[in-house]
Amino acid sequence: MTTDNSLSIPADSAPLTFTPFAGAGGVEPVNMDVRLQRLSALRQHGQTTPPTASTTADEVAVIAKVADVTEFEAMSEVTLGVVVGEAAVDGTTIVTARLPVSRLDHVRRHSSVVSLKAAQRLSPQLQATAIEIGSRPGDLPSTASNGGDGVVIGIVDIGCDFAHRNFLTADGRTRLKKLWDQNGSGQGEPGFAYGTVHRSDVINAALGTGDPYQALGYELDPTEPAHGTHVMDIAAGNGRGSGTPGVAPDADLIFVDVANSDIPWSGSQVVGTNFGDSVQLLEALAFIFQAAGSAPCAVNVSLGTNGGPHDGTTLVEQGIDRLLAQAPNRSVCIAASNSYADGIHAGGAVPATGSHDLAWLVAPGDRTQNELELWYSGAAALGLELISPDGQSVGRLEPGRSGTVSQAGRVVLFAANRLNDPNNGDNTIGVFLSPLAPPGRWILRLTSTTGDAVPFHAWIERDDNGQSTFEAPLDNTHTIGSISCGQHPIVVGSYDAHKPATPLSWFSSAGPTRDGREKPEVSAPGHNVVAAASRTKRDTTRMSGTSMASPAVTGCVALLLAEARAQDRSLTVEEIRDIVTQAARSGPPGAGAWDDRYGVGRVSAARMIARLVAEEQA
């Protein structure tokens, strides 16, 4: 691959071209309301649907005529709004709902859907999480934990509304022991010498002013609810503002507003790096455990990316494992990721002779950078040829080589065919497309250079503003996040607690890890969770994701650690994991001991505490 290769970039004056609309995943499009077809087509061209007063981004309000409300609501894509009156003579019922734009074709094809048109929304409450997992005081054994009292819950996330009443005591003081803003302009503290560390006394002083955010020098985006605030409320909000407490409302809090400035999010350097290489993430976890001191500590990480080896060998994952192993009464829960239906994973085998073509689709309207990462055994070797959407070969890379493709002096493509990764000994191929690279169907043509068949796994990096995909048929296994594959953390999938069948969330990613271990461990409510909205003091907002499921398990672990503390008992990370998994309730009907998305089942705070109490009494 040489720098004098050029790619054909369409000029701005290119004529308009009609392209027939194709259904999701290349399936013949379903006969659907034209307004919904438009939304689906725009998404295929890389355009997102903005949020409204009643929907989130890339979600649409609909009105539907359905033959069976129960079957319609049972679909995990469906957020049911209202049932309008009784069933008609023909047996159909009118309902309102919210659907992800990406799943319109799928829902419209369902046998229960007679008609689907573009309309009101149901707002579930955080209380549904507490009820479903059995974390309310009345659900727990009488000897239990007083809401996590004496335990520290650490949150590594983005955006902490320290002024929301759910994180204040009865006398208006903060529950936060420390807030480390890694993006702040201060000098941190010894061992963590960047950003700004706000201690509880400084936070309390700011709370006594008319504008606590300005007084603390910690601003939150007023136009968008902070992800971290919502996550922290699920784990440990006390309900003084919203009226609905989280899972461990009496726990102490430490929050790290994590920076990502040590990760290249643009340019050719992005290839081969991911959140699993973030020094600042690992430092955030070390900071929390150090600040917690000898107190039991449960940490939540609801962040992640798609790239990486997915075998637990990133340095962050290794570091987390070590932090957890070096002292008892510690836990880290990590969101499994929301990539199950995004088409970001491909698996297969390159034949011993001949080649294997891996198709990578970049939507016509995608003006973002795109990255693909492929991993295979270090005992093998693959050659790579890249073929552009117009059918041209833009270059070949032998094992161990890298190169760029330039256009008008600007790099539009970078690729690396790397051998022997130092953390696992495996080989990886990384390809980066700049926003200037032509969209369309790229081909990675892979050949074995050792004369043996070569199994591989590949992932497309997360891109919230223009997600590229592999070509159908898709392999949605192995879609858990880049830092969700360590040995010791508890990885959490998502289901909908508002429905009797507790269906899996359509987005909840699947295991196992690339080396075959069973992740996620458990699942928790993460679908349509209403929790604290930043800069509102007392209001809430609705979010969905494994990001919302993971803190529910973090809160459960805090209750467990509080009970162990009351018994004057220490728990190793292995004991904590065993109790969480052994106390879980069964997953989907017909599932075995472990399901690649549910884990071993749904988390249960009540059963966890009961199990610990029974062990103490035995």
Buried (B, 14 or more C-beta within 10 A) or exposed (E): BEEEBEBEBEEEEEEEEEEEEEBBBEEEBBEBBEEBBEBBBBBBBBBBBEEEEBBBEBBBBBBBBBBBBEBBBBBBBBBBBBBEEEBEEEEBBBBBBBBBBBBBBBBBBBEBBBBBEBBBBBEBBBBBBBBBBBBBEEBBBEBBBBBBBBBBBBBBBBBBBBBBBBBBEEEEBBBBBBBBBBBBEBEBBEEBEBBBBBBBEBBBEBBEEEEBBEBBBBEBEEEBBBBBBBBBBBBBBBBBBBEBBBBBBBBBBBBBBBBBEEBBEEEBEBBBBBBBBBBBBBBBBBBBBBBBEEBBBBBBBBBBBBBBBBBBBBBBBBBBBBBBBEBBBBBBBBBBBBBBBBBBBBBBEBBEEEBBEBBBBBBBBBEBBBBBBBBBBBEBBBBBBBBBBEEEEBBBBEBEBBBBBBBEEEBBBBBBBBBEBEBBEBBBBBBBBBEBBBBBBBBBBBBBEEEBEBEBBBBBBBBEEBBBBBBEEBBBBBBBBBBBBBBBBBBBBBBBBBBEEBBBBBBBBBBBBBEEEBBBBBBBBBBBBBBBBBBBBBBBBBBBBBBBBBBBBBBBBBBBBBBBBBBEBEBBBEBBBEBBBEBBBBBBEEBEEBBBBBBBBBBBBBBBBBBBBEEBEE
